[in-house]
Amino acid sequence: MKTKAPRFYYMIPYYLWIVLFVVAPIALVVYYSFFNITGDFTFSNYQNFFSSVYFRMTLSSFWYAFLVTLITIAIAYPTAYWLTKTKNKQLWLLLIIIPSWINLLLKAYAFIGIFGLYGPVNKVISTFGSRQQILFTDFSFIFVAVYIFIPFMILPIFNSLDKLNPALFDASRDLGASSWVTFRRVIFPLTLNGVKSGIQAVFIPALSLFVITRLISGNKVITLGTAIEQQFLVTQNWGMGSTIAVFLILFMIIVMMLTGQKDRGGAISGKTK
C-alpha cells in the first residue's frame, strides 16, 4: 500500500484536469440542454432536434465530413508512402505539418484573397475566359477543409507506414504478388490503425466546422457547428445550442467507437534491427 499512495498523488493533477476541463463542461452542456430560451425546464429542445430541419442539417454535416475525410485519405496515403521512401523524410514531414501551426482564421482569410474575384486563381482563369465565383461554393469549402485537415491525416498514416518491416515487401514479391496485391493484402491491412487515427483526427472536427462555413462558403454550407454558433451567438438560445452539442458529442463517441484500434501485435509491423 505504501508504494501505491505516491502514485495516486501523482495522478491528482490529471484527475483534476479531466474533471475541470472535460467532465464539467460536458455536464454544463447537458444541463443547459434541458432549458428553453426563457429559462424554463423542458424536453422540447430534444424534440426539435428530431425535426426535418435538424435532420437535414445532420445529414449535410455527415456528408461534407465524409467527403473531406475521403479526399484527405486519397491524398494523404500516397503522400505518406512517398515520404517514407525519401531520404530526408523527417524534414519533408515537418514542412507538411508547419502550416497546421498557423491560426485557422488567418488561413481562412488567406484563401478569401486567393479565391476572390481578383485573386491569383481568377487571374489565371481570366486568361482563358471570364472570372468565376469560386468563393461561397461547395468546392471552396471542401478545398479549404481538405487543406486544413490533411496534415492530421498524413501524420498517423506516415507513422504506420514507417514502422512496417521492409522484409514483408520482399516476402510478398518472392511469393509472386503484384504491387497492387501487396498493397491490398499486406500494406493497407497493417497500416489500417493509422488510417483509423487519421479518420478520427479529420472526420470528427469536420462535423463541427463553423469558421470555414461562414468565411469561405458564406453560410451556404450548414453544419452542426454552424447551428451551434448561431444558437449561442445569434438567437441566444443556449438550450437548443447545448442540445445540438450533446448530439454532436454522441456522434463523435460513435465515430471513435467505430474507428477504434485493435492491437495486431508488434512482431509483424516492427522493423528488423
C-alpha positions in Angstrom: 0.0 0.0 0.0 2.9 2.4 0.6 4.0 2.1 -3.0 0.5 2.9 -4.3 -0.1 6.1 -2.3 2.6 8.3 -4.0 1.4 7.0 -7.4 -2.1 8.2 -6.6 -0.9 11.6 -5.6 0.9 11.9 -8.9 -2.4 11.3 -10.7 -4.3 14.0 -8.8 -3.4 16.8 -11.3 -4.6 14.5 -14.2 -7.9 13.8 -12.5 -8.4 17.5 -11.7 -7.7 18.4 -15.3 -10.2 15.7 -16.6 -12.9 16.9 -14.1 -12.5 20.6 -14.7 -11.9 20.7 -18.4 -13.7 17.6 -19.7 -16.4 16.3 -17.3 -17.6 19.7 -16.0 -18.0 21.4 -19.5 -19.9 18.4 -20.8 -22.1 18.3 -17.7 -22.9 22.0 -18.2 -23.8 21.4 -21.8 -26.1 18.6 -20.8 -27.7 20.7 -18.0 -28.4 23.7 -20.3 -29.9 21.4 -23.0 -33.0 21.0 -20.7 -33.9 24.7 -20.6 -35.6 26.8 -23.3 -34.8 30.4 -24.2 -36.8 31.8 -21.3 -35.0 29.6 -18.8 -37.8 27.1 -18.2 -37.1 23.3 -17.8 -38.3 21.5 -20.9 -37.7 18.5 -23.2 -38.7 20.4 -26.3 -35.1 21.0 -27.4 -34.6 17.3 -27.9 -38.0 17.1 -29.7 -37.0 19.9 -32.0 -33.7 18.3 -32.9 -35.6 15.4 -34.5 -37.4 17.7 -36.8 -36.8 17.7 -40.5 -34.7 20.8 -40.4 -32.1 19.4 -38.0 -32.3 16.0 -39.6 -31.2 17.5 -43.0 -28.5 19.6 -41.2 -27.2 16.4 -39.6 -27.1 14.6 -42.9 -25.4 17.5 -44.5 -22.7 17.6 -41.8 -22.0 13.9 -42.2 -21.9 14.2 -45.9 -19.4 17.0 -46.0 -17.3 15.4 -43.3 -17.3 12.2 -45.3 -16.2 14.0 -48.5 -13.4 15.9 -46.7 -12.2 12.7 -45.0 -12.3 10.6 -48.2 -10.4 13.2 -50.2 -7.8 13.6 -47.4 -7.2 9.9 -47.3 -6.9 9.7 -51.1 -4.2 12.4 -51.0 -2.6 11.6 -47.7 -1.9 7.9 -48.2 0.2 8.1 -51.3 1.9 11.2 -49.9 2.8 9.4 -46.7 4.0 6.4 -48.6 6.2 8.7 -50.7 7.6 10.4 -47.6 8.7 7.0 -46.2 10.8 6.5 -49.3 12.5 9.8 -49.4 16.0 10.5 -47.9 15.0 13.5 -45.7 11.6 12.2 -44.7 11.5 13.9 -41.3 12.3 17.3 -43.0 9.6 16.8 -45.6 7.1 15.8 -42.9 7.9 18.9 -40.9 7.3 21.1 -43.9 3.9 19.5 -44.3 3.0 19.9 -40.6 4.2 23.5 -40.3 1.0 25.0 -42.0 -1.1 23.4 -39.3 0.6 25.7 -36.7 -0.8 28.8 -38.4 -4.1 30.1 -36.9 -7.2 28.8 -38.7 -8.7 32.3 -39.1 -5.5 33.6 -40.8 -5.6 30.7 -43.3 -9.3 31.3 -43.9 -8.7 34.9 -44.8 -5.7 34.0 -46.9 -8.0 31.7 -49.0 -10.5 34.5 -49.3 -7.8 36.5 -51.1 -6.7 33.5 -53.2 -10.2 32.6 -54.3 -11.5 36.1 -54.6 -12.7 37.6 -57.9 -9.5 39.5 -58.2 -7.3 36.9 -56.6 -4.5 34.9 -58.2 -6.7 31.9 -59.1 -9.1 34.1 -61.0 -6.3 36.0 -62.7 -5.2 32.6 -64.2 -8.8 31.8 -65.1 -9.3 35.2 -66.7 -6.5 34.4 -69.3 -8.7 31.6 -70.6 -12.1 33.2 -70.2 -14.3 35.2 -67.7 -13.7 35.3 -64.0 -15.5 32.7 -61.9 -17.2 32.8 -58.5 -15.0 30.4 -56.5 -15.7 31.7 -53.0 -19.0 30.8 -51.3 -19.3 27.4 -53.1 -19.1 23.8 -52.1 -15.8 23.5 -53.9 -14.1 26.2 -52.0 -15.4 24.8 -48.7 -14.2 21.3 -49.4 -10.9 22.5 -50.8 -10.0 24.6 -47.8 -11.2 22.0 -45.3 -9.0 19.4 -47.0 -6.1 21.7 -46.9 -6.5 22.4 -43.2 -7.0 18.7 -42.2 -4.6 16.9 -44.5 -1.5 17.2 -42.1 -3.6 15.4 -39.4 -4.3 12.5 -41.9 -0.7 12.3 -43.2 1.0 12.1 -39.8 -0.7 8.9 -38.4 -0.5 7.1 -41.8 3.2 8.0 -42.2 3.9 6.6 -38.7 2.2 3.4 -39.6 3.9 3.0 -42.9 7.3 3.9 -41.4 7.0 1.1 -38.9 6.4 -1.6 -41.4 9.0 -4.3 -41.7 10.6 -4.0 -45.2 11.1 -7.8 -45.2 7.3 -8.1 -45.7 7.5 -6.4 -49.1 10.4 -8.8 -50.2 8.4 -11.8 -49.0 5.4 -10.7 -50.9 7.3 -10.2 -54.1 9.1 -13.6 -53.6 5.7 -15.2 -53.4 4.7 -13.7 -56.8 2.4 -11.0 -55.6 2.0 -7.9 -57.7 2.3 -4.4 -56.4 -1.4 -4.0 -56.1 -1.9 -7.3 -54.3 1.0 -6.4 -51.9 -0.7 -3.1 -51.1 -4.2 -4.7 -50.7 -3.2 -7.8 -48.8 -0.1 -6.6 -46.9 0.5 -2.8 -46.7 -3.0 -1.5 -46.2 -4.2 -4.0 -43.5 -1.1 -3.4 -41.5 -1.5 0.4 -41.7 -5.2 0.4 -41.1 -4.8 1.6 -37.5 -3.0 4.7 -38.9 -5.9 5.3 -41.3 -8.4 5.0 -38.4 -6.4 7.5 -36.3 -6.5 9.9 -39.3 -10.2 9.4 -39.7 -10.7 10.3 -36.1 -8.5 13.4 -36.4 -10.3 14.6 -39.6 -13.9 13.3 -39.6 -14.8 14.4 -36.0 -13.6 18.0 -36.3 -15.1 18.3 -39.8 -18.5 17.6 -38.3 -18.3 20.8 -36.2 -16.7 23.3 -38.6 -18.1 26.7 -38.5 -15.4 29.3 -39.2 -14.9 27.9 -42.7 -18.6 27.6 -43.4 -19.0 31.3 -42.5 -16.0 32.8 -44.2 -15.3 30.5 -47.2 -18.8 29.2 -48.1 -20.7 32.2 -46.9 -23.0 30.0 -44.8 -24.2 28.2 -47.9 -22.8 25.1 -46.3 -24.6 24.5 -43.0 -23.1 22.1 -40.4 -23.9 21.2 -36.8 -21.1 23.5 -35.8 -22.7 26.4 -37.7 -26.0 25.7 -36.0 -24.4 25.7 -32.5 -22.7 29.0 -33.2 -26.0 30.6 -34.4 -28.0 29.3 -31.5 -25.5 30.6 -28.9 -24.4 33.9 -30.6 -27.4 34.9 -32.8 -30.6 33.6 -31.4 -29.2 33.4 -27.8 -31.0 30.1 -27.4 -28.4 28.3 -25.2 -30.7 25.4 -24.6 -31.0 24.5 -28.3 -27.4 25.1 -28.9 -26.5 22.8 -26.0 -28.8 20.1 -27.3 -27.1 20.2 -30.7 -23.8 20.0 -28.9 -25.0 17.0 -26.9 -25.9 15.1 -30.1 -22.6 16.2 -31.7 -20.7 14.7 -28.7 -22.7 11.5 -29.1 -21.9 11.3 -32.8 -18.2 11.8 -32.0 -18.3 9.0 -29.5 -19.9 6.7 -32.0 -17.3 7.6 -34.7 -14.5 6.9 -32.2 -16.0 3.5 -31.3 -16.4 2.6 -35.0 -12.8 3.5 -35.7 -11.3 2.1 -32.5 -7.9 0.5 -33.0 -7.2 -3.1 -32.3 -3.7 -4.2 -31.5 -2.3 -6.6 -34.1 0.9 -7.1 -32.2 4.3 -5.6 -32.8 6.0 -8.7 -34.3 4.5 -8.2 -37.7 4.9 -4.5 -38.1 8.1 -4.0 -36.2 11.3 -3.2 -38.2 14.1 -5.7 -38.2 17.2 -4.5 -36.3 
